Amino acid sequence: MTALVEPAALRSRRRPVARAVEGQELALVAVIAALWVALSFGTNTFLTAGNLSNIVFAVAPVALIGIGMTAIIVTGGIDVSVGSAAAVVMVVVAKLIRDSGVPMVEAIAVALVLGVLLGTVNGLLVALGGIHPIIVTFGTLNLFRFVALRLFENKQVTGVPSTLQWFGGGETGLSIGVPNAWWLAMAVAAVMWVYMRHWPTGRHWYAVGGDPAAARLAGIRVHRRLVAAYALTGLLVGLAACVLIGSGGLVQQNAGTGLELQVIAAVVIGGTSILGGRGTVLGTLLGALLVGTVTSAITLLGWRSELTELFIGVFILVAVGVDLLRERRRRSA
């Protein structure tokens, strides 16, 4: 009897450690490592400090928004409006900095509050309207883009002071050559990893994505958790907008265009199930890093830029295929 009990106890103690890193995350680490080794032989500049710094800086806003998008897709939803929402935040904050001279703290506060408001609009429409998230956010994508273009007044915002330079590629004494934006993304990811893994309200997102009806019967406030996921994503859109503003002295009218596709690609490639109920922010970070690596590699190798979309599309199809096969295996077990 003791021999039977002890292995079970050991398995129960080992399970949290074993699942701290999922199989797909390990596979992504292996793919990224293999790409980096291959590119180090294929080009002399890939593994230079400057290029790696550029990669993680370009990846940072995608990773930040992807952290919130992970929570949304885990609930079984999606938000295709994040690029347009980022454009609204960028033009408002950039004009405040340029025209009113607001300091960094106030600019960040405006970006975060505006991002939360836009995200909450999506959350309320999804949770209370009973409309599929992709329909809701496709509508707000166009609505937010219209608002952004009206705010731009048919011209780009130029002469933006370096108020948010700390986010835009700035480095601190302890950053060891890594942009502050990437450290910020990793810090936010660490907090969200702990929250979604160990806090009851964070685990509720998985329950909602797994079975909303069962989650509701278990006492989970499904509508509140959905709104929270979209509001959180809006908050991180505001934070990512600070990074994007700080990277240059102007904000163009096409700001944020295509950003939503990069974010969704990073989340899906990172192993978050499009069916809901499964996913981690660590996988999203790795997915964003893989996308950034592919983009940089194609540029350095002098290949046609269209190949970036091809490779990312292939990665998405593979990730979705693996997810569907895993779900089918689980149901048939």
Secondary structure, 3 states (H helix, E strand, C coil): CHHHHHHHHHHHHHHHHHCCCCHHHHHHHHHHHHHHHHHHHHCCCCCCHHHHHHHHHHHHHHHHHHHHHHHHHHCCCCCCCHHHHHHHHHHHHHHHHHHHCCCHHHHHHHHHHHHHHHHHHHHHHHHHHCCCHHHHHHHHHHHHHHHHHHHHCCCCECCCCCCCCCCCCCCCCCCCCCCHHHHHHHHHHHHHHHHHHHCHHHHHHHHHHHCHHHHHHCCCCHHHHHHHHHHHHHHHHHHHHHHHHHCCCCECCCCCCCHHHHHHHHHHHCCCCCCCCCCCHHHHHHHHHHHHHHHHHHHHHCCCCHHHHHHHHHHHHHHHHHHHHHHHHHHHC
